[in-house]
Amino acid sequence: MKIGFVGLGVMGSRMLRHLTAAGHAATVYDIDPGTRDAVAAACGAAAAVSPRTVAEAAEIVVTMLPDGPAVREVALGPDGLAEGFRPGALLLDTSSAEPWITREIGERLAGQGVEMVDAPVSGAEEGARTATLVFMAGGSETAVARARPLLALMGKEIFHLGPLGAGHTMKTINNLATALTFLGTAEALMIGKSCGLNAKAMVDVLNVSTGYNSPPAGVGRKGVTRNHRFGSQRRLAQDGGTRKPQDPLPPPDAQGHGHRQPARRGAGAAGADERARPRAVAARRRGARRRQRHHRDRALVRAADGLRAEGRAMKPGGPYLPPRIPTPKERTERRKRILSVALWSAAALPLIFVVMAYGYSDQAPAALRDFTMRLDQSLGSPVWEILRRFATR
């Protein structure tokens, strides 16, 4: 089969090797010409000058790109896949992308008679190298059936989750569960470390007991030594704003613990008061916990908003959506509205008292007296009783 492949990074280059090893003729493209030529030569594939050239030469095109906007640019941008696709072609997107972008691309391509399958992966670099990836596929039955032979060459499990976009929705849910598990494992290790336990020994116990899951295994290889090299490091560095992805972390100390930050002035400098050091350490820990809670709340808000955006397009009876978490700005606006209502209510009480007092007097018109009596009968609260008694004295 003539296939195309766009995106030849850590994942794509390894996935391509399994496809060409099975005898498929491949035309490949990458934004980096050096990477494109090197991978094409290693896999025996033809190098293309643009995504359009890839689509013109292939029946099925596989994409493995960083995010949804990159997929949209490759598929629908100038010299993109859409300009080279012939009717009956298939786009197989294995990137981790936003479901709504996937559906947008699918709708545009459907007008040309081109089908699309979203099949993001789980398994990282090791899974791509050993062809043990897990694919979460979304698309029509016929489209997924066409893509299944290629997916079987690159992975060990293929799950068809529903229509186009369902695969990327499942990938988002899987990433959320993985992140929460990782955070829980990290908290558990920090508790153990504060009690004097060795981090590596704790990971070894977790990996052979009921606490085992993928994050502890990852912690065992990377977390204890702080040698983090995973796909989202670039985004984490952007969020932190303090360390570039390529900057190496300091090596661990002799006891196997992670790098230690330099002592701050007034806390660990030579000649400083030793009694100030525990207070400074406690203050840094409190600040770290506050920052952690802040980033966790932001992540939960983004996750809930994303699921809710997906749920608006789903039919009744779809997946449970958590209640929306108000942002700090929304909470402040709500407090302002409540205070405004309370102030207006307090300002209105004297006016109501004046109206009732005049309505009960002999000088009031008959219509106003009748209105005051009806208002008095319809409101039976203690406040109205007090106003009525004062007004009739």
RAWO-V603697 format. One record per pair of residues at least 24 apart in sequence whose C-alpha atoms are under 7 Angstrom apart, sorted by the first residue. I is the first residue (numbers start at 1). J is the second residue. D is the distance in Angstrom with one decimal. If there is no record, write none. Layout:
I | J | D
I | J | D
//
This chain:
1 | 25 | 6.3
2 | 26 | 6.0
2 | 58 | 4.9
2 | 59 | 5.7
3 | 27 | 6.5
3 | 58 | 4.6
3 | 59 | 5.8
3 | 60 | 5.0
3 | 61 | 5.6
4 | 28 | 5.6
4 | 54 | 5.5
4 | 55 | 6.7
4 | 58 | 5.3
4 | 60 | 6.2
4 | 61 | 4.3
4 | 62 | 6.0
5 | 29 | 6.4
5 | 61 | 5.6
5 | 62 | 4.7
5 | 63 | 5.8
6 | 30 | 5.8
6 | 62 | 6.3
6 | 63 | 4.8
6 | 64 | 6.4
7 | 63 | 6.0
7 | 64 | 5.0
7 | 65 | 5.4
8 | 36 | 6.8
10 | 125 | 6.6
11 | 125 | 5.8
11 | 128 | 5.9
12 | 64 | 5.6
13 | 39 | 6.5
14 | 128 | 5.7
14 | 129 | 5.3
15 | 128 | 5.6
15 | 154 | 5.9
17 | 43 | 5.9
18 | 153 | 6.2
18 | 154 | 6.1
19 | 153 | 6.5
27 | 54 | 5.7
27 | 57 | 6.9
28 | 54 | 6.4
50 | 79 | 6.5
51 | 79 | 6.5
51 | 80 | 5.1
51 | 81 | 5.2
52 | 79 | 5.2
52 | 80 | 4.8
52 | 81 | 4.6
52 | 83 | 5.8
52 | 84 | 4.6
53 | 84 | 6.5
55 | 81 | 5.3
55 | 84 | 4.9
55 | 85 | 5.1
56 | 84 | 4.7
56 | 85 | 5.8
59 | 89 | 5.1
59 | 90 | 6.5
60 | 89 | 5.9
60 | 90 | 4.8
60 | 91 | 5.9
61 | 90 | 6.4
61 | 91 | 5.1
61 | 92 | 6.0
62 | 91 | 6.2
62 | 92 | 4.7
62 | 93 | 5.7
63 | 92 | 6.4
63 | 93 | 4.8
63 | 94 | 5.9
63 | 95 | 6.5
64 | 93 | 6.5
64 | 94 | 5.3
64 | 95 | 4.6
65 | 95 | 5.1
66 | 95 | 6.5
66 | 96 | 6.8
67 | 95 | 6.5
67 | 96 | 5.7
67 | 97 | 4.7
68 | 97 | 4.1
68 | 98 | 5.4
68 | 101 | 6.1
72 | 105 | 6.5
82 | 109 | 6.8
87 | 112 | 6.1
87 | 113 | 4.7
87 | 114 | 5.6
88 | 113 | 5.8
88 | 114 | 5.4
89 | 114 | 5.1
89 | 115 | 6.5
90 | 114 | 5.7
90 | 115 | 4.9
90 | 116 | 5.5
91 | 115 | 6.3
91 | 116 | 4.6
91 | 117 | 6.3
92 | 116 | 5.9
92 | 117 | 4.9
92 | 118 | 6.1
92 | 119 | 6.9
93 | 117 | 6.2
93 | 118 | 4.8
93 | 119 | 5.9
94 | 118 | 6.1
94 | 119 | 4.7
94 | 120 | 4.2
94 | 121 | 6.3
95 | 120 | 5.3
96 | 120 | 5.5
96 | 168 | 6.5
97 | 168 | 6.2
98 | 168 | 6.5
99 | 165 | 4.6
99 | 168 | 5.3
99 | 169 | 6.0
100 | 165 | 7.0
102 | 165 | 5.9
103 | 164 | 6.3
103 | 165 | 5.9
115 | 143 | 6.5
116 | 143 | 6.9
117 | 143 | 6.5
117 | 144 | 6.4
117 | 164 | 6.3
118 | 164 | 6.4
118 | 165 | 6.3
118 | 167 | 5.7
118 | 168 | 6.7
119 | 167 | 5.6
120 | 167 | 6.4
120 | 168 | 6.2
120 | 171 | 6.5
128 | 154 | 6.9
131 | 155 | 4.7
131 | 156 | 6.8
132 | 156 | 4.8
133 | 157 | 6.9
134 | 158 | 6.1
135 | 159 | 6.2
136 | 160 | 6.3
136 | 161 | 6.8
136 | 167 | 4.8
136 | 170 | 6.9
137 | 161 | 5.9
137 | 167 | 4.6
138 | 162 | 5.2
138 | 163 | 5.0
138 | 164 | 4.5
138 | 165 | 5.6
138 | 166 | 4.8
138 | 167 | 4.6
139 | 163 | 4.3
139 | 164 | 4.0
181 | 215 | 6.6
182 | 215 | 5.1
185 | 216 | 6.5
199 | 224 | 6.5
200 | 224 | 6.4
224 | 257 | 7.0
224 | 258 | 6.8
225 | 252 | 6.1
225 | 256 | 7.0
225 | 257 | 6.9
225 | 258 | 5.8
226 | 258 | 5.9
301 | 325 | 5.8
353 | 387 | 6.2
356 | 391 | 6.3
357 | 391 | 4.2
357 | 392 | 6.8
360 | 391 | 6.8
360 | 392 | 6.3
//
